Amino acid sequence: MHEHTKKHNAVIKGSSNRTFGFVFTAFFSLIALYPIWIGGPIRTWAIGLACAFGLIAAIAPNLLGPANQIWMKFGLLLHAIVSPIALGILFFFVFFPTGLLMRLFGKDPLRLKFDSSAESYWINRDPPGPAPESMHQQF
């Protein structure tokens, strides 16, 4: 069975509830204080959320469990959508054109072309590699 057809039953463990709370505390703190940097007023609603997340994370992190699980599921959903799109863009805009250009200019870096006149496809090393005697105990 191919990898992409298998059902993945792996349990993905997210961060602890306390870490989740402190990360959102930092996030909302940045949102609250960013306007100061550009000369605007502090966002009081974001300070309130930062304080709430910080207090809950410090005192009763288990209360953040459901929010942490929802956040993880949202991240997995984003992964399922964004990852194939990003890889598709990478393939079609980087690898595919590179392969076409290499074929256009006759490049064959893996030497995959069939050569009926070749006696062997073995590539001799110059200078030769290590002496065969040095390979007696490889493992």
Order of alpha helices (4+ residues) and beta strands (2+ residues): alpha-alpha-alpha-alpha
